[in-house]
Amino acid sequence: MSKLHITLVKSGIGYARDQRKTLKSLGFHRLHQTVTHTDCASIRGMINKVKHLVKVEEQADEAG
């Protein structure tokens, strides 16, 4: 499975409560923090909800 590196680039202040809760459930605590999650439908859905606040980079899983 591939990994997603998600970086918070804009604050959730001033946005709807559900968007702020989505950022919290993704694991963000501060601005410019990067979290890593496996690429799955639930994570993609959360990213889609806050796509204007985050930057996403995909990392292909290296099989050895």
mmCIF file of the N, C-alpha and C atoms, coordinates in Angstrom:
data_MODEL
# 
_entry.id   MODEL 
# 
loop_
_atom_site.group_PDB 
_atom_site.id 
_atom_site.type_symbol 
_atom_site.label_atom_id 
_atom_site.label_alt_id 
_atom_site.label_comp_id 
_atom_site.label_asym_id 
_atom_site.label_entity_id 
_atom_site.label_seq_id 
_atom_site.pdbx_PDB_ins_code 
_atom_site.Cartn_x 
_atom_site.Cartn_y 
_atom_site.Cartn_z 
_atom_site.occupancy 
_atom_site.B_iso_or_equiv 
_atom_site.pdbx_formal_charge 
_atom_site.auth_seq_id 
_atom_site.auth_comp_id 
_atom_site.auth_asym_id 
_atom_site.auth_atom_id 
_atom_site.pdbx_PDB_model_num 
ATOM 1   N N  . MET A 1 1  ? 0.835   -1.187 0.000  1.00 0.00 ? 1  MET A N  1 
ATOM 2   C CA . MET A 1 1  ? 0.000   0.000  0.000  1.00 0.00 ? 1  MET A CA 1 
ATOM 3   C C  . MET A 1 1  ? 0.875   1.244  0.000  1.00 0.00 ? 1  MET A C  1 
ATOM 4   N N  . SER A 1 2  ? 0.394   2.266  -0.661 1.00 0.00 ? 2  SER A N  1 
ATOM 5   C CA . SER A 1 2  ? 1.162   3.504  -0.692 1.00 0.00 ? 2  SER A CA 1 
ATOM 6   C C  . SER A 1 2  ? 0.833   4.359  0.526  1.00 0.00 ? 2  SER A C  1 
ATOM 7   N N  . LYS A 1 3  ? 1.707   5.277  0.808  1.00 0.00 ? 3  LYS A N  1 
ATOM 8   C CA . LYS A 1 3  ? 1.550   6.176  1.949  1.00 0.00 ? 3  LYS A CA 1 
ATOM 9   C C  . LYS A 1 3  ? 1.231   7.575  1.444  1.00 0.00 ? 3  LYS A C  1 
ATOM 10  N N  . LEU A 1 4  ? 0.530   8.331  2.257  1.00 0.00 ? 4  LEU A N  1 
ATOM 11  C CA . LEU A 1 4  ? 0.222   9.726  1.962  1.00 0.00 ? 4  LEU A CA 1 
ATOM 12  C C  . LEU A 1 4  ? 0.886   10.597 3.014  1.00 0.00 ? 4  LEU A C  1 
ATOM 13  N N  . HIS A 1 5  ? 1.646   11.602 2.575  1.00 0.00 ? 5  HIS A N  1 
ATOM 14  C CA . HIS A 1 5  ? 2.222   12.598 3.467  1.00 0.00 ? 5  HIS A CA 1 
ATOM 15  C C  . HIS A 1 5  ? 1.335   13.831 3.338  1.00 0.00 ? 5  HIS A C  1 
ATOM 16  N N  . ILE A 1 6  ? 0.659   14.185 4.423  1.00 0.00 ? 6  ILE A N  1 
ATOM 17  C CA . ILE A 1 6  ? -0.291  15.284 4.413  1.00 0.00 ? 6  ILE A CA 1 
ATOM 18  C C  . ILE A 1 6  ? 0.263   16.397 5.288  1.00 0.00 ? 6  ILE A C  1 
ATOM 19  N N  . THR A 1 7  ? 0.344   17.617 4.739  1.00 0.00 ? 7  THR A N  1 
ATOM 20  C CA . THR A 1 7  ? 0.887   18.760 5.447  1.00 0.00 ? 7  THR A CA 1 
ATOM 21  C C  . THR A 1 7  ? -0.193  19.818 5.598  1.00 0.00 ? 7  THR A C  1 
ATOM 22  N N  . LEU A 1 8  ? -0.345  20.332 6.807  1.00 0.00 ? 8  LEU A N  1 
ATOM 23  C CA . LEU A 1 8  ? -1.306  21.401 7.076  1.00 0.00 ? 8  LEU A CA 1 
ATOM 24  C C  . LEU A 1 8  ? -0.669  22.724 6.664  1.00 0.00 ? 8  LEU A C  1 
ATOM 25  N N  . VAL A 1 9  ? -1.218  23.384 5.647  1.00 0.00 ? 9  VAL A N  1 
ATOM 26  C CA . VAL A 1 9  ? -0.622  24.614 5.138  1.00 0.00 ? 9  VAL A CA 1 
ATOM 27  C C  . VAL A 1 9  ? -1.452  25.853 5.471  1.00 0.00 ? 9  VAL A C  1 
ATOM 28  N N  . LYS A 1 10 ? -2.682  25.662 5.949  1.00 0.00 ? 10 LYS A N  1 
ATOM 29  C CA . LYS A 1 10 ? -3.531  26.790 6.311  1.00 0.00 ? 10 LYS A CA 1 
ATOM 30  C C  . LYS A 1 10 ? -4.316  26.416 7.557  1.00 0.00 ? 10 LYS A C  1 
ATOM 31  N N  . SER A 1 11 ? -4.502  27.363 8.450  1.00 0.00 ? 11 SER A N  1 
ATOM 32  C CA . SER A 1 11 ? -5.171  27.110 9.707  1.00 0.00 ? 11 SER A CA 1 
ATOM 33  C C  . SER A 1 11 ? -6.662  26.830 9.513  1.00 0.00 ? 11 SER A C  1 
ATOM 34  N N  . GLY A 1 12 ? -7.223  26.052 10.414 1.00 0.00 ? 12 GLY A N  1 
ATOM 35  C CA . GLY A 1 12 ? -8.640  25.743 10.387 1.00 0.00 ? 12 GLY A CA 1 
ATOM 36  C C  . GLY A 1 12 ? -9.497  26.799 11.082 1.00 0.00 ? 12 GLY A C  1 
ATOM 37  N N  . ILE A 1 13 ? -8.866  27.820 11.652 1.00 0.00 ? 13 ILE A N  1 
ATOM 38  C CA . ILE A 1 13 ? -9.608  28.881 12.331 1.00 0.00 ? 13 ILE A CA 1 
ATOM 39  C C  . ILE A 1 13 ? -10.481 29.609 11.320 1.00 0.00 ? 13 ILE A C  1 
ATOM 40  N N  . GLY A 1 14 ? -11.733 29.798 11.677 1.00 0.00 ? 14 GLY A N  1 
ATOM 41  C CA . GLY A 1 14 ? -12.660 30.505 10.807 1.00 0.00 ? 14 GLY A CA 1 
ATOM 42  C C  . GLY A 1 14 ? -13.431 29.588 9.875  1.00 0.00 ? 14 GLY A C  1 
ATOM 43  N N  . TYR A 1 15 ? -13.144 28.301 9.906  1.00 0.00 ? 15 TYR A N  1 
ATOM 44  C CA . TYR A 1 15 ? -13.861 27.335 9.085  1.00 0.00 ? 15 TYR A CA 1 
ATOM 45  C C  . TYR A 1 15 ? -14.848 26.558 9.956  1.00 0.00 ? 15 TYR A C  1 
ATOM 46  N N  . ALA A 1 16 ? -15.697 25.803 9.328  1.00 0.00 ? 16 ALA A N  1 
ATOM 47  C CA . ALA A 1 16 ? -16.750 25.077 10.032 1.00 0.00 ? 16 ALA A CA 1 
ATOM 48  C C  . ALA A 1 16 ? -16.159 24.091 11.048 1.00 0.00 ? 16 ALA A C  1 
ATOM 49  N N  . ARG A 1 17 ? -16.934 23.815 12.088 1.00 0.00 ? 17 ARG A N  1 
ATOM 50  C CA . ARG A 1 17 ? -16.484 22.924 13.158 1.00 0.00 ? 17 ARG A CA 1 
ATOM 51  C C  . ARG A 1 17 ? -16.153 21.527 12.634 1.00 0.00 ? 17 ARG A C  1 
ATOM 52  N N  . ASP A 1 18 ? -16.934 21.027 11.684 1.00 0.00 ? 18 ASP A N  1 
ATOM 53  C CA . ASP A 1 18 ? -16.660 19.683 11.171 1.00 0.00 ? 18 ASP A CA 1 
ATOM 54  C C  . ASP A 1 18 ? -15.335 19.620 10.430 1.00 0.00 ? 18 ASP A C  1 
ATOM 55  N N  . GLN A 1 19 ? -14.930 20.725 9.786  1.00 0.00 ? 19 GLN A N  1 
ATOM 56  C CA . GLN A 1 19 ? -13.628 20.750 9.120  1.00 0.00 ? 19 GLN A CA 1 
ATOM 57  C C  . GLN A 1 19 ? -12.505 20.779 10.153 1.00 0.00 ? 19 GLN A C  1 
ATOM 58  N N  . ARG A 1 20 ? -12.677 21.523 11.225 1.00 0.00 ? 20 ARG A N  1 
ATOM 59  C CA . ARG A 1 20 ? -11.664 21.544 12.292 1.00 0.00 ? 20 ARG A CA 1 
ATOM 60  C C  . ARG A 1 20 ? -11.543 20.174 12.952 1.00 0.00 ? 20 ARG A C  1 
ATOM 61  N N  . LYS A 1 21 ? -12.663 19.490 13.143 1.00 0.00 ? 21 LYS A N  1 
ATOM 62  C CA . LYS A 1 21 ? -12.627 18.147 13.722 1.00 0.00 ? 21 LYS A CA 1 
ATOM 63  C C  . LYS A 1 21 ? -11.963 17.152 12.773 1.00 0.00 ? 21 LYS A C  1 
ATOM 64  N N  . THR A 1 22 ? -12.146 17.345 11.484 1.00 0.00 ? 22 THR A N  1 
ATOM 65  C CA . THR A 1 22 ? -11.487 16.488 10.499 1.00 0.00 ? 22 THR A CA 1 
ATOM 66  C C  . THR A 1 22 ? -9.976  16.658 10.575 1.00 0.00 ? 22 THR A C  1 
ATOM 67  N N  . LEU A 1 23 ? -9.505  17.899 10.706 1.00 0.00 ? 23 LEU A N  1 
ATOM 68  C CA . LEU A 1 23 ? -8.068  18.136 10.855 1.00 0.00 ? 23 LEU A CA 1 
ATOM 69  C C  . LEU A 1 23 ? -7.540  17.445 12.107 1.00 0.00 ? 23 LEU A C  1 
ATOM 70  N N  . LYS A 1 24 ? -8.306  17.524 13.190 1.00 0.00 ? 24 LYS A N  1 
ATOM 71  C CA . LYS A 1 24 ? -7.890  16.892 14.444 1.00 0.00 ? 24 LYS A CA 1 
ATOM 72  C C  . LYS A 1 24 ? -7.835  15.372 14.294 1.00 0.00 ? 24 LYS A C  1 
ATOM 73  N N  . SER A 1 25 ? -8.819  14.804 13.598 1.00 0.00 ? 25 SER A N  1 
ATOM 74  C CA . SER A 1 25 ? -8.834  13.354 13.445 1.00 0.00 ? 25 SER A CA 1 
ATOM 75  C C  . SER A 1 25 ? -7.757  12.864 12.476 1.00 0.00 ? 25 SER A C  1 
ATOM 76  N N  . LEU A 1 26 ? -7.289  13.738 11.591 1.00 0.00 ? 26 LEU A N  1 
ATOM 77  C CA . LEU A 1 26 ? -6.151  13.381 10.747 1.00 0.00 ? 26 LEU A CA 1 
ATOM 78  C C  . LEU A 1 26 ? -4.848  13.408 11.546 1.00 0.00 ? 26 LEU A C  1 
ATOM 79  N N  . GLY A 1 27 ? -4.861  14.060 12.714 1.00 0.00 ? 27 GLY A N  1 
ATOM 80  C CA . GLY A 1 27 ? -3.681  14.056 13.578 1.00 0.00 ? 27 GLY A CA 1 
ATOM 81  C C  . GLY A 1 27 ? -2.927  15.363 13.625 1.00 0.00 ? 27 GLY A C  1 
ATOM 82  N N  . PHE A 1 28 ? -3.513  16.436 13.126 1.00 0.00 ? 28 PHE A N  1 
ATOM 83  C CA . PHE A 1 28 ? -2.821  17.729 13.115 1.00 0.00 ? 28 PHE A CA 1 
ATOM 84  C C  . PHE A 1 28 ? -2.972  18.454 14.447 1.00 0.00 ? 28 PHE A C  1 
ATOM 85  N N  . HIS A 1 29 ? -1.855  19.066 14.890 1.00 0.00 ? 29 HIS A N  1 
ATOM 86  C CA . HIS A 1 29 ? -1.863  19.876 16.101 1.00 0.00 ? 29 HIS A CA 1 
ATOM 87  C C  . HIS A 1 29 ? -1.379  21.294 15.825 1.00 0.00 ? 29 HIS A C  1 
ATOM 88  N N  . ARG A 1 30 ? -0.567  21.462 14.796 1.00 0.00 ? 30 ARG A N  1 
ATOM 89  C CA . ARG A 1 30 ? -0.013  22.797 14.515 1.00 0.00 ? 30 ARG A CA 1 
ATOM 90  C C  . ARG A 1 30 ? 0.190   22.987 13.022 1.00 0.00 ? 30 ARG A C  1 
ATOM 91  N N  . LEU A 1 31 ? 0.360   24.222 12.633 1.00 0.00 ? 31 LEU A N  1 
ATOM 92  C CA . LEU A 1 31 ? 0.552   24.591 11.240 1.00 0.00 ? 31 LEU A CA 1 
ATOM 93  C C  . LEU A 1 31 ? 1.881   24.048 10.723 1.00 0.00 ? 31 LEU A C  1 
ATOM 94  N N  . HIS A 1 32 ? 1.921   23.642 9.476  1.00 0.00 ? 32 HIS A N  1 
ATOM 95  C CA . HIS A 1 32 ? 3.096   23.091 8.784  1.00 0.00 ? 32 HIS A CA 1 
ATOM 96  C C  . HIS A 1 32 ? 3.535   21.739 9.333  1.00 0.00 ? 32 HIS A C  1 
ATOM 97  N N  . GLN A 1 33 ? 2.667   21.086 10.093 1.00 0.00 ? 33 GLN A N  1 
ATOM 98  C CA . GLN A 1 33 ? 2.942   19.737 10.579 1.00 0.00 ? 33 GLN A CA 1 
ATOM 99  C C  . GLN A 1 33 ? 2.624   18.749 9.468  1.00 0.00 ? 33 GLN A C  1 
ATOM 100 N N  . THR A 1 34 ? 3.416   17.699 9.362  1.00 0.00 ? 34 THR A N  1 
ATOM 101 C CA . THR A 1 34 ? 3.186   16.658 8.372  1.00 0.00 ? 34 THR A CA 1 
ATOM 102 C C  . THR A 1 34 ? 2.852   15.358 9.079  1.00 0.00 ? 34 THR A C  1 
ATOM 103 N N  . VAL A 1 35 ? 1.785   14.715 8.637  1.00 0.00 ? 35 VAL A N  1 
ATOM 104 C CA . VAL A 1 35 ? 1.400   13.409 9.162  1.00 0.00 ? 35 VAL A CA 1 
ATOM 105 C C  . VAL A 1 35 ? 1.409   12.412 8.014  1.00 0.00 ? 35 VAL A C  1 
ATOM 106 N N  . THR A 1 36 ? 1.597   11.134 8.333  1.00 0.00 ? 36 THR A N  1 
ATOM 107 C CA . THR A 1 36 ? 1.640   10.084 7.328  1.00 0.00 ? 36 THR A CA 1 
ATOM 108 C C  . THR A 1 36 ? 0.524   9.082  7.601  1.00 0.00 ? 36 THR A C  1 
ATOM 109 N N  . HIS A 1 37 ? -0.247  8.773  6.560  1.00 0.00 ? 37 HIS A N  1 
ATOM 110 C CA . HIS A 1 37 ? -1.324  7.797  6.655  1.00 0.00 ? 37 HIS A CA 1 
ATOM 111 C C  . HIS A 1 37 ? -1.237  6.855  5.457  1.00 0.00 ? 37 HIS A C  1 
ATOM 112 N N  . THR A 1 38 ? -1.794  5.664  5.620  1.00 0.00 ? 38 THR A N  1 
ATOM 113 C CA . THR A 1 38 ? -1.907  4.763  4.483  1.00 0.00 ? 38 THR A CA 1 
ATOM 114 C C  . THR A 1 38 ? -2.999  5.276  3.556  1.00 0.00 ? 38 THR A C  1 
ATOM 115 N N  . ASP A 1 39 ? -2.856  5.005  2.292  1.00 0.00 ? 39 ASP A N  1 
ATOM 116 C CA . ASP A 1 39 ? -3.807  5.477  1.291  1.00 0.00 ? 39 ASP A CA 1 
ATOM 117 C C  . ASP A 1 39 ? -5.032  4.569  1.300  1.00 0.00 ? 39 ASP A C  1 
ATOM 118 N N  . CYS A 1 40 ? -6.146  5.068  1.851  1.00 0.00 ? 40 CYS A N  1 
ATOM 119 C CA . CYS A 1 40 ? -7.395  4.304  1.876  1.00 0.00 ? 40 CYS A CA 1 
ATOM 120 C C  . CYS A 1 40 ? -8.556  5.275  1.650  1.00 0.00 ? 40 CYS A C  1 
ATOM 121 N N  . ALA A 1 41 ? -9.717  4.723  1.423  1.00 0.00 ? 41 ALA A N  1 
ATOM 122 C CA . ALA A 1 41 ? -10.883 5.530  1.069  1.00 0.00 ? 41 ALA A CA 1 
ATOM 123 C C  . ALA A 1 41 ? -11.286 6.491  2.180  1.00 0.00 ? 41 ALA A C  1 
ATOM 124 N N  . SER A 1 42 ? -11.209 6.074  3.436  1.00 0.00 ? 42 SER A N  1 
ATOM 125 C CA . SER A 1 42 ? -11.624 6.949  4.528  1.00 0.00 ? 42 SER A CA 1 
ATOM 126 C C  . SER A 1 42 ? -10.696 8.151  4.674  1.00 0.00 ? 42 SER A C  1 
ATOM 127 N N  . ILE A 1 43 ? -9.394  7.923  4.525  1.00 0.00 ? 43 ILE A N  1 
ATOM 128 C CA . ILE A 1 43 ? -8.429  9.024  4.604  1.00 0.00 ? 43 ILE A CA 1 
ATOM 129 C C  . ILE A 1 43 ? -8.611  9.960  3.409  1.00 0.00 ? 43 ILE A C  1 
ATOM 130 N N  . ARG A 1 44 ? -8.825  9.398  2.215  1.00 0.00 ? 44 ARG A N  1 
ATOM 131 C CA . ARG A 1 44 ? -9.067  10.222 1.025  1.00 0.00 ? 44 ARG A CA 1 
ATOM 132 C C  . ARG A 1 44 ? -10.315 11.092 1.203  1.00 0.00 ? 44 ARG A C  1 
ATOM 133 N N  . GLY A 1 45 ? -11.341 10.558 1.853  1.00 0.00 ? 45 GLY A N  1 
ATOM 134 C CA . GLY A 1 45 ? -12.557 11.321 2.105  1.00 0.00 ? 45 GLY A CA 1 
ATOM 135 C C  . GLY A 1 45 ? -12.307 12.484 3.052  1.00 0.00 ? 45 GLY A C  1 
ATOM 136 N N  . MET A 1 46 ? -11.507 12.246 4.094  1.00 0.00 ? 46 MET A N  1 
ATOM 137 C CA . MET A 1 46 ? -11.173 13.320 5.030  1.00 0.00 ? 46 MET A CA 1 
ATOM 138 C C  . MET A 1 46 ? -10.332 14.390 4.339  1.00 0.00 ? 46 MET A C  1 
ATOM 139 N N  . ILE A 1 47 ? -9.393  13.962 3.495  1.00 0.00 ? 47 ILE A N  1 
ATOM 140 C CA . ILE A 1 47 ? -8.568  14.916 2.760  1.00 0.00 ? 47 ILE A CA 1 
ATOM 141 C C  . ILE A 1 47 ? -9.432  15.754 1.832  1.00 0.00 ? 47 ILE A C  1 
ATOM 142 N N  . ASN A 1 48 ? -10.398 15.125 1.190  1.00 0.00 ? 48 ASN A N  1 
ATOM 143 C CA . ASN A 1 48 ? -11.279 15.845 0.275  1.00 0.00 ? 48 ASN A CA 1 
ATOM 144 C C  . ASN A 1 48 ? -12.082 16.920 1.003  1.00 0.00 ? 48 ASN A C  1 
ATOM 145 N N  . LYS A 1 49 ? -12.433 16.666 2.246  1.00 0.00 ? 49 LYS A N  1 
ATOM 146 C CA . LYS A 1 49 ? -13.215 17.623 3.028  1.00 0.00 ? 49 LYS A CA 1 
ATOM 147 C C  . LYS A 1 49 ? -12.405 18.875 3.366  1.00 0.00 ? 49 LYS A C  1 
ATOM 148 N N  . VAL A 1 50 ? -11.097 18.735 3.545  1.00 0.00 ? 50 VAL A N  1 
ATOM 149 C CA . VAL A 1 50 ? -10.248 19.862 3.938  1.00 0.00 ? 50 VAL A CA 1 
ATOM 150 C C  . VAL A 1 50 ? -9.154  20.123 2.901  1.00 0.00 ? 50 VAL A C  1 
ATOM 151 N N  . LYS A 1 51 ? -9.434  19.846 1.636  1.00 0.00 ? 51 LYS A N  1 
ATOM 152 C CA . LYS A 1 51 ? -8.411  19.949 0.589  1.00 0.00 ? 51 LYS A CA 1 
ATOM 153 C C  . LYS A 1 51 ? -7.880  21.366 0.415  1.00 0.00 ? 51 LYS A C  1 
ATOM 154 N N  . HIS A 1 52 ? -8.636  22.378 0.842  1.00 0.00 ? 52 HIS A N  1 
ATOM 155 C CA . HIS A 1 52 ? -8.198  23.762 0.739  1.00 0.00 ? 52 HIS A CA 1 
ATOM 156 C C  . HIS A 1 52 ? -7.251  24.148 1.873  1.00 0.00 ? 52 HIS A C  1 
ATOM 157 N N  . LEU A 1 53 ? -7.049  23.257 2.844  1.00 0.00 ? 53 LEU A N  1 
ATOM 158 C CA . LEU A 1 53 ? -6.187  23.537 3.992  1.00 0.00 ? 53 LEU A CA 1 
ATOM 159 C C  . LEU A 1 53 ? -4.916  22.694 4.028  1.00 0.00 ? 53 LEU A C  1 
ATOM 160 N N  . VAL A 1 54 ? -4.856  21.660 3.198  1.00 0.00 ? 54 VAL A N  1 
ATOM 161 C CA . VAL A 1 54 ? -3.731  20.721 3.278  1.00 0.00 ? 54 VAL A CA 1 
ATOM 162 C C  . VAL A 1 54 ? -3.052  20.549 1.921  1.00 0.00 ? 54 VAL A C  1 
ATOM 163 N N  . LYS A 1 55 ? -1.822  20.020 1.981  1.00 0.00 ? 55 LYS A N  1 
ATOM 164 C CA . LYS A 1 55 ? -1.077  19.633 0.785  1.00 0.00 ? 55 LYS A CA 1 
ATOM 165 C C  . LYS A 1 55 ? -0.778  18.146 0.915  1.00 0.00 ? 55 LYS A C  1 
ATOM 166 N N  . VAL A 1 56 ? -1.022  17.392 -0.157 1.00 0.00 ? 56 VAL A N  1 
ATOM 167 C CA . VAL A 1 56 ? -0.884  15.930 -0.113 1.00 0.00 ? 56 VAL A CA 1 
ATOM 168 C C  . VAL A 1 56 ? 0.210   15.490 -1.076 1.00 0.00 ? 56 VAL A C  1 
ATOM 169 N N  . GLU A 1 57 ? 1.095   14.625 -0.587 1.00 0.00 ? 57 GLU A N  1 
ATOM 170 C CA . GLU A 1 57 ? 2.128   14.020 -1.422 1.00 0.00 ? 57 GLU A CA 1 
ATOM 171 C C  . GLU A 1 57 ? 2.008   12.511 -1.289 1.00 0.00 ? 57 GLU A C  1 
ATOM 172 N N  . GLU A 1 58 ? 2.037   11.821 -2.414 1.00 0.00 ? 58 GLU A N  1 
ATOM 173 C CA . GLU A 1 58 ? 1.955   10.359 -2.416 1.00 0.00 ? 58 GLU A CA 1 
ATOM 174 C C  . GLU A 1 58 ? 3.353   9.763  -2.461 1.00 0.00 ? 58 GLU A C  1 
ATOM 175 N N  . GLN A 1 59 ? 3.543   8.704  -1.684 1.00 0.00 ? 59 GLN A N  1 
ATOM 176 C CA . GLN A 1 59 ? 4.805   7.975  -1.697 1.00 0.00 ? 59 GLN A CA 1 
ATOM 177 C C  . GLN A 1 59 ? 4.495   6.528  -2.006 1.00 0.00 ? 59 GLN A C  1 
ATOM 178 N N  . ALA A 1 60 ? 5.029   6.034  -3.104 1.00 0.00 ? 60 ALA A N  1 
ATOM 179 C CA . ALA A 1 60 ? 4.810   4.642  -3.480 1.00 0.00 ? 60 ALA A CA 1 
ATOM 180 C C  . ALA A 1 60 ? 5.556   3.737  -2.508 1.00 0.00 ? 60 ALA A C  1 
ATOM 181 N N  . ASP A 1 61 ? 4.920   2.664  -2.129 1.00 0.00 ? 61 ASP A N  1 
ATOM 182 C CA . ASP A 1 61 ? 5.529   1.707  -1.217 1.00 0.00 ? 61 ASP A CA 1 
ATOM 183 C C  . ASP A 1 61 ? 6.599   0.921  -1.958 1.00 0.00 ? 61 ASP A C  1 
ATOM 184 N N  . GLU A 1 62 ? 7.780   0.837  -1.360 1.00 0.00 ? 62 GLU A N  1 
ATOM 185 C CA . GLU A 1 62 ? 8.893   0.123  -1.993 1.00 0.00 ? 62 GLU A CA 1 
ATOM 186 C C  . GLU A 1 62 ? 8.849   -1.340 -1.567 1.00 0.00 ? 62 GLU A C  1 
ATOM 187 N N  . ALA A 1 63 ? 8.630   -2.208 -2.504 1.00 0.00 ? 63 ALA A N  1 
ATOM 188 C CA . ALA A 1 63 ? 8.637   -3.644 -2.213 1.00 0.00 ? 63 ALA A CA 1 
ATOM 189 C C  . ALA A 1 63 ? 10.035  -4.192 -2.469 1.00 0.00 ? 63 ALA A C  1 
ATOM 190 N N  . GLY A 1 64 ? 10.531  -4.932 -1.514 1.00 0.00 ? 64 GLY A N  1 
ATOM 191 C CA . GLY A 1 64 ? 11.896  -5.410 -1.631 1.00 0.00 ? 64 GLY A CA 1 
ATOM 192 C C  . GLY A 1 64 ? 12.070  -6.825 -1.951 1.00 0.00 ? 64 GLY A C  1 
# 
